[in-house]
């Protein structure tokens, strides 16, 4: 049976944090999400305009309604807003022994108070019955009274908080130069190291605690649940969308979306490669072989491992053949070409290289925008950097605007080449067929 996780938190109308973020995170981990709404916010990526708390009685009845009928395997709390709501939540939850993660949400990214100052004492009581509390730097300072400037301070604060609450303490280290989260279980300090990645961060705390809750719902140990959540939130930040004009949200659906996109990309490219091979255009295969690539869409197109291609390339023997299957990361040069192109025109995701001929270029010019770059003019400092030639050339060719075809005449030891670009492999083949009519 599917595992179930309950979030008790506020609603974010921009869908970046709160119960909306929690539900998306639960889904990414294959956990069925249940909700108890504590407050409704009118907010966007720039500000919170209004907050309407939900009656503590309604909050209590929401919990009872879902637990008594559906049941839960783990619970998390987020924005609880005031002492009356916290009191009702605690009174209900202390009757159950489900794993409980408390994310002590206090202030929004836009600096709006999400927890009344007189609610801290009630929050203390809730934390004492929890499995884990996940404060960020500012929240940990409020709860511990300890100023946190570095990793040693975080460790000391975690110990203070354990003495205060006698529960597992996880202090998030997003504020540190290298993001290291500190877990203290009363006996041992665990350090969960991550990477600093660029991306959106609204909803980071909610999504991280929801990811941990998902792991606990599935029966993972606390440390395993945190490890999985750390990897998830790093990827959710790195592969986030720029939404709104303020603090844009992390991408809680990253696991679901990326897996689906990889499968769609693989299937589309495989079909196009088979069609290209069946055309048996030996005269179009260069000496170094051809490749046919298709990139994942933005924001998943971060490296050559996000670009599918033919392992070992497409070569000519008795007929045109693909040496290997379609794999992500199979191409280097052509993958760099399409990734560079997508920086300027992200909708163009596919590319095929074919043998250069003046006749093909002249024919292409009748139907398409054709651009050119001269490899002989490549700066020496670019030549010295492995893998930099192709990106440099594509950028040079695109200075005159979007192009369907980009070619170069080679250099010493470098074969001349034509690159055909399209939104997808099907469009690339449509363009190619104009050359062989």
LUMBA-190758 format. One line per 3 residues: number of its first residue (from 0); their letters; for each residue z, x negated, y of C-alpha. Coordinates in Angstrom, 3 decimals. Example, Ala and Ser with C-alpha at 12.3 -4.5 7.8 and 13.67 -1.06 7.14 Angstrom:
# LUMBA-190758
0 = AS = 7.800:-12.300:-4.500  7.140:-13.670:-1.060
//
This chain:
# LUMBA-190758
0 = XXX = 0.000:0.000:0.000  -0.665:-1.122:3.544  2.307:-2.586:5.360
3 = XXX = 3.514:-0.866:8.523  4.925:-2.280:11.753  6.556:-0.374:14.610
6 = XXX = 6.429:-1.403:18.256  8.941:0.008:20.724  7.571:-0.876:24.134
9 = XXX = 5.872:0.226:27.338  2.270:1.317:27.733  -0.134:-0.907:29.688
12 = XXX = -3.018:1.081:31.184  -5.128:-2.102:31.315  -4.606:-2.489:27.539
15 = XXX = -3.723:-6.159:27.809  -0.007:-6.046:26.992  2.579:-3.555:25.747
18 = XXX = 1.949:-1.153:22.886  -1.815:-1.445:23.302  -1.667:-5.213:22.709
21 = XXX = 0.743:-4.740:19.811  -1.477:-2.205:18.039  -4.531:-4.455:18.317
24 = XXX = -2.520:-7.397:17.001  -1.179:-5.378:14.060  -4.755:-4.372:13.197
27 = XXX = -5.922:-7.995:13.304  -3.319:-8.837:10.666  -4.177:-5.862:8.479
30 = XXX = -0.940:-4.032:9.291  -0.767:-0.331:10.178  0.747:0.052:13.642
33 = XXX = 3.223:2.712:14.755  4.397:3.193:18.339  7.374:4.349:20.327
36 = XXX = 6.640:4.505:24.051  9.531:3.587:26.365  7.665:3.682:29.683
39 = XXX = 4.228:4.358:31.087  2.849:1.884:33.611  -0.010:2.310:36.053
42 = XXX = -1.396:-1.208:36.079  -4.512:-3.350:36.074  -5.084:-7.085:35.855
45 = XXX = -3.761:-7.639:39.388  -0.730:-5.405:39.759  1.646:-2.769:38.442
48 = XXX = 1.425:0.192:40.792  3.938:2.525:39.198  6.334:2.894:36.262
51 = XXX = 7.530:6.099:34.653  10.276:5.702:32.074  10.415:7.963:29.051
54 = XXX = 13.555:9.995:28.383  15.960:8.029:26.117  16.208:11.129:23.916
57 = XXX = 12.421:11.200:23.461  12.450:7.467:22.690  15.088:8.047:20.006
60 = XXX = 13.160:10.959:18.500  9.940:8.957:18.413  11.684:6.324:16.293
63 = XXX = 13.192:8.868:13.929  9.923:10.771:13.583  7.879:7.805:12.359
66 = XXX = 10.598:6.115:10.314  11.638:9.252:8.433  8.094:10.256:7.487
69 = XXX = 5.961:7.118:7.368  8.516:4.333:7.066  8.203:0.825:8.462
72 = XXX = 8.331:-2.724:7.129  9.181:-4.479:10.411  9.950:-3.534:14.002
75 = XXX = 9.512:-5.223:17.369  10.669:-4.300:20.833  9.002:-5.142:24.124
78 = XXX = 9.524:-3.531:27.511  12.707:-1.396:27.223  13.168:-0.986:30.979
81 = XXX = 16.778:0.170:31.380  20.177:0.246:29.732  19.991:3.893:28.655
84 = XXX = 16.811:3.354:26.642  18.148:0.131:25.109  21.373:1.872:24.111
87 = XXX = 19.499:4.661:22.284  17.175:2.167:20.575  20.112:0.078:19.372
90 = XXX = 22.075:3.080:18.117  19.131:4.135:15.951  18.059:0.691:14.745
93 = XXX = 21.519:-0.501:13.724  21.326:2.076:10.920  18.343:0.292:9.358
96 = XXX = 17.874:-3.157:7.866  14.204:-3.703:8.714  13.295:-7.110:10.183
99 = XXX = 13.623:-6.711:13.959  11.910:-8.937:16.544  13.170:-8.585:20.106
102 = XXX = 10.804:-9.754:22.829  13.121:-9.630:25.884  10.482:-8.588:28.417
105 = XXX = 11.940:-8.876:31.916  9.231:-9.540:34.511  5.461:-8.994:34.550
108 = XXX = 2.890:-11.681:35.396  2.491:-9.954:38.752  6.252:-10.422:39.293
111 = XXX = 7.302:-6.780:38.824  10.696:-6.057:37.274  10.280:-4.606:33.756
114 = XXX = 13.967:-4.706:32.865  16.672:-3.493:35.217  19.202:-6.179:36.029
117 = XXX = 22.114:-4.024:34.906  20.516:-3.681:31.449  21.180:-7.266:30.319
120 = XXX = 24.509:-6.426:28.641  22.897:-3.673:26.583  20.045:-6.032:25.714
123 = XXX = 22.633:-8.551:24.468  23.920:-5.952:21.987  20.407:-5.248:20.711
126 = XXX = 19.645:-8.938:20.262  22.779:-9.330:18.140  21.359:-6.968:15.496
129 = XXX = 17.894:-8.551:15.540  16.205:-10.936:13.110  14.619:-12.948:15.885
132 = XXX = 14.543:-13.029:19.683  11.498:-14.576:21.419  12.244:-15.393:25.080
135 = XXX = 9.889:-17.406:27.257  11.265:-20.092:29.567  12.377:-17.732:32.349
138 = XXX = 13.918:-15.204:29.954  15.724:-17.942:28.030  17.174:-19.247:31.300
141 = XXX = 18.476:-15.782:32.215  19.999:-15.188:28.778  21.478:-18.673:28.312
144 = XXX = 22.318:-19.704:31.877  20.622:-23.027:31.095  17.816:-24.420:33.257
147 = XXX = 14.837:-25.453:31.117  12.614:-28.257:32.396  11.584:-29.980:29.157
150 = XXX = 11.738:-29.828:25.368  15.300:-31.164:25.162  16.452:-28.434:27.546
153 = XXX = 14.749:-25.818:25.359  16.555:-27.135:22.292  19.894:-27.006:24.081
156 = XXX = 19.187:-23.487:25.355  18.303:-22.360:21.821  21.651:-23.606:20.565
159 = XXX = 23.488:-21.831:23.392  21.684:-18.605:22.569  22.434:-18.910:18.862
162 = XXX = 26.141:-19.299:19.619  25.908:-16.208:21.828  23.917:-13.940:19.513
165 = XXX = 24.189:-15.459:16.010  20.538:-14.694:15.286  17.339:-16.729:15.057
168 = XXX = 16.204:-18.005:18.457  12.574:-18.810:19.259  12.006:-20.218:22.753
171 = XXX = 8.324:-20.210:23.607  6.947:-23.419:25.088  3.869:-22.249:26.932
174 = XXX = 5.247:-23.793:30.118  5.355:-27.278:28.589  2.528:-29.819:28.918
177 = XXX = 2.075:-29.554:25.142  2.992:-26.019:24.047  5.806:-26.446:21.535
180 = XXX = 7.896:-23.460:20.475  11.466:-24.144:19.414  13.133:-22.180:16.586
183 = XXX = 16.836:-22.572:15.860  18.367:-20.760:12.884  21.888:-22.059:13.351
186 = XXX = 21.317:-25.059:11.109  17.963:-26.599:11.843  15.557:-27.007:14.755
189 = XXX = 11.929:-26.208:13.927  9.108:-27.226:16.244  5.818:-25.322:16.257
192 = XXX = 3.206:-27.379:18.056  0.083:-25.860:19.561  -2.824:-26.823:21.768
195 = XXX = -3.364:-26.188:25.452  -6.499:-24.075:25.531  -8.290:-22.476:28.443
198 = XXX = -8.545:-18.718:28.556  -6.805:-15.513:29.546  -3.042:-15.154:29.108
201 = XXX = -2.030:-11.592:30.008  -0.214:-10.116:27.015  0.496:-13.474:25.400
204 = XXX = 4.184:-12.754:24.747  3.614:-9.230:23.411  0.786:-10.348:21.135
207 = XXX = 2.699:-13.365:19.827  5.799:-11.359:18.934  3.609:-8.634:17.394
210 = XXX = 1.884:-11.275:15.268  5.268:-12.544:14.049  6.305:-8.963:13.298
213 = XXX = 3.105:-8.478:11.284  3.965:-11.516:9.176  7.488:-10.268:8.527
216 = XXX = 6.108:-6.833:7.593  3.926:-8.545:4.998  6.917:-10.359:3.531
219 = XXX = 6.303:-13.856:4.891  9.218:-16.131:5.637  10.184:-16.407:9.301
222 = XXX = 8.721:-19.909:9.688  5.484:-18.904:7.960  5.177:-15.808:10.149
225 = XXX = 5.637:-17.941:13.283  3.095:-20.549:12.115  0.488:-17.843:11.539
228 = XXX = 1.294:-16.203:14.881  0.959:-19.538:16.698  -2.546:-20.096:15.336
231 = XXX = -3.477:-16.518:16.165  -2.308:-16.576:19.783  -4.027:-19.920:20.442
234 = XXX = -7.316:-18.484:19.233  -6.718:-15.201:21.091  -6.347:-17.135:24.361
237 = XXX = -9.269:-19.489:23.723  -11.680:-16.700:22.771  -10.636:-14.142:25.364
240 = XXX = -12.908:-12.150:27.657  -12.801:-12.300:31.452  -11.807:-8.709:32.214
243 = XXX = -10.802:-7.615:35.713  -10.238:-9.796:38.762  -6.621:-10.782:38.094
246 = XXX = -4.695:-11.922:35.005  -7.181:-11.183:32.206  -5.855:-10.347:28.717
249 = XXX = -5.827:-12.378:25.521  -8.190:-11.188:22.801  -5.947:-9.558:20.203
252 = XXX = -8.966:-8.493:18.110  -10.209:-12.063:17.720  -9.795:-12.154:13.923
255 = XXX = -11.575:-8.850:13.360  -14.357:-9.444:15.870  -15.137:-13.031:14.921
258 = XXX = -15.288:-12.348:11.184  -17.620:-9.398:11.803  -19.833:-11.425:14.144
261 = XXX = -20.073:-14.298:11.666  -21.251:-11.960:8.941  -23.797:-10.231:11.191
264 = XXX = -25.067:-13.587:12.440  -25.434:-14.954:8.904  -27.328:-11.905:7.624
267 = XXX = -29.726:-11.746:10.595  -30.539:-15.457:10.449  -30.986:-15.479:6.674
270 = XXX = -33.523:-12.643:6.914  -35.446:-14.427:9.698  -35.451:-17.778:7.868
273 = XXX = -36.881:-16.113:4.753  -39.590:-14.482:6.867  -40.417:-17.801:8.534
276 = XXX = -40.662:-19.549:5.155  -42.915:-16.825:3.785  -45.338:-17.414:6.671
279 = XXX = -45.760:-20.921:5.162  -46.794:-22.494:8.470  -46.851:-26.111:7.286
282 = XXX = -48.775:-27.183:10.395  -45.783:-26.146:12.556  -43.178:-28.202:10.693
285 = XXX = -42.427:-31.525:12.467  -41.886:-34.747:10.532  -38.121:-34.505:11.027
288 = XXX = -38.197:-30.912:9.787  -37.433:-27.644:11.541  -34.233:-25.750:11.927
291 = XXX = -33.575:-22.173:12.873  -30.216:-21.428:14.525  -28.311:-18.386:15.680
294 = XXX = -25.080:-18.646:17.660  -22.089:-16.363:17.674  -21.955:-14.399:20.939
297 = XXX = -19.688:-15.162:23.883  -16.729:-15.802:23.751  -17.019:-17.133:20.197
300 = XXX = -19.665:-19.773:20.933  -17.344:-22.724:21.491  -18.774:-25.460:19.226
303 = XXX = -21.552:-26.302:16.775  -19.382:-24.707:14.074  -19.983:-21.381:15.786
306 = XXX = -23.747:-21.760:15.332  -25.419:-20.880:12.016  -28.358:-22.977:10.835
309 = XXX = -30.130:-24.185:7.696  -28.272:-26.885:5.787  -30.685:-29.823:5.375
312 = XXX = -33.317:-28.162:7.610  -36.664:-26.521:6.789  -39.261:-28.980:5.476
315 = XXX = -42.841:-29.014:4.180  -43.584:-29.919:0.574  -46.201:-28.026:-1.446
318 = XXX = -45.152:-25.239:0.846  -42.512:-24.641:3.518  -39.022:-24.620:2.001
321 = XXX = -35.427:-24.453:3.197  -33.438:-27.364:1.795  -30.139:-25.476:1.793
324 = XXX = -28.518:-22.146:2.600  -27.436:-20.748:5.964  -24.156:-22.305:7.095
327 = XXX = -22.153:-22.516:10.304  -22.128:-26.092:11.566  -25.246:-26.991:9.556
330 = XXX = -27.184:-27.952:12.693  -26.234:-30.542:15.263  -29.118:-31.060:17.696
333 = XXX = -30.434:-27.509:17.761  -26.902:-26.085:17.880  -26.223:-28.165:20.986
336 = XXX = -29.469:-26.900:22.481  -28.587:-23.225:22.063  -24.972:-23.711:23.192
339 = XXX = -26.223:-25.398:26.361  -28.781:-22.645:26.951  -26.064:-19.997:26.545
342 = XXX = -24.042:-21.537:29.357  -26.766:-20.271:31.693  -28.064:-17.245:29.751
345 = XXX = -25.436:-16.126:27.207  -27.644:-13.332:25.862  -30.097:-15.927:24.427
348 = XXX = -28.521:-16.913:21.114  -31.306:-18.147:18.813  -33.682:-21.097:18.681
351 = XXX = -36.337:-22.623:16.374  -37.906:-26.064:16.702  -41.551:-26.614:15.739
354 = XXX = -44.089:-29.432:15.882  -45.528:-30.246:19.302  -49.188:-29.692:20.021
357 = XXX = -50.958:-29.346:23.339  -52.901:-26.378:21.956  -49.684:-24.454:21.200
360 = XXX = -48.251:-25.154:24.652  -51.414:-23.950:26.382  -51.434:-20.794:24.288
363 = XXX = -47.736:-20.185:24.932  -48.268:-20.401:28.683  -50.497:-17.326:28.536
366 = XXX = -47.641:-15.136:27.347  -44.332:-16.835:28.091  -42.371:-18.893:30.591
369 = XXX = -42.711:-22.503:29.414  -40.547:-25.370:30.670  -40.509:-29.119:30.048
372 = XXX = -38.219:-32.117:30.248  -39.088:-35.802:30.058  -36.866:-37.744:27.650
375 = XXX = -38.027:-40.988:29.230  -36.158:-40.016:32.392  -32.856:-39.561:30.608
378 = XXX = -30.146:-41.533:32.471  -28.789:-44.543:30.608  -25.230:-43.243:30.849
381 = XXX = -26.336:-40.060:29.046  -28.128:-42.014:26.297  -24.926:-43.890:25.526
384 = XXX = -23.012:-40.694:24.697  -23.668:-39.384:21.197  -25.080:-35.851:21.234
387 = XXX = -25.659:-35.742:25.010  -29.458:-36.000:25.076  -30.250:-32.434:24.037
390 = XXX = -27.769:-30.751:26.442  -29.104:-32.917:29.275  -32.703:-32.006:28.426
393 = XXX = -32.047:-28.263:28.201  -30.220:-28.292:31.525  -33.142:-30.156:33.116
396 = XXX = -35.637:-27.652:31.720  -33.635:-24.660:32.940  -33.479:-25.872:36.532
399 = XXX = -36.622:-23.843:37.126  -35.095:-20.718:35.621  -34.998:-18.969:32.267
402 = XXX = -37.610:-20.195:29.766  -38.925:-18.830:26.459  -40.302:-22.198:25.384
405 = XXX = -38.955:-25.680:26.163  -40.759:-28.823:25.032  -40.620:-32.591:25.456
408 = XXX = -43.080:-35.385:24.643  -40.614:-37.612:22.861  -39.588:-41.187:23.535
411 = XXX = -39.436:-44.441:21.606  -38.652:-43.427:18.040  -38.301:-39.755:19.058
414 = XXX = -40.825:-37.145:17.930  -42.240:-34.687:20.510  -40.889:-31.181:19.967
417 = XXX = -41.215:-27.528:20.947  -38.191:-25.228:21.032  -38.665:-21.454:20.918
420 = XXX = -35.749:-19.390:22.288  -34.854:-15.726:21.879  -31.987:-13.269:22.060
423 = XXX = -31.906:-13.198:18.258  -33.928:-14.689:15.366  -36.179:-11.627:15.238
426 = XXX = -37.260:-12.159:18.856  -37.898:-15.852:18.166  -40.269:-14.909:15.341
429 = XXX = -42.068:-12.348:17.503  -42.747:-15.062:20.089  -43.794:-17.533:17.392
432 = XXX = -46.402:-15.136:15.991  -48.283:-15.301:19.274  -48.935:-18.996:18.525
435 = XX = -50.456:-18.377:15.105  -52.765:-15.474:15.887
//
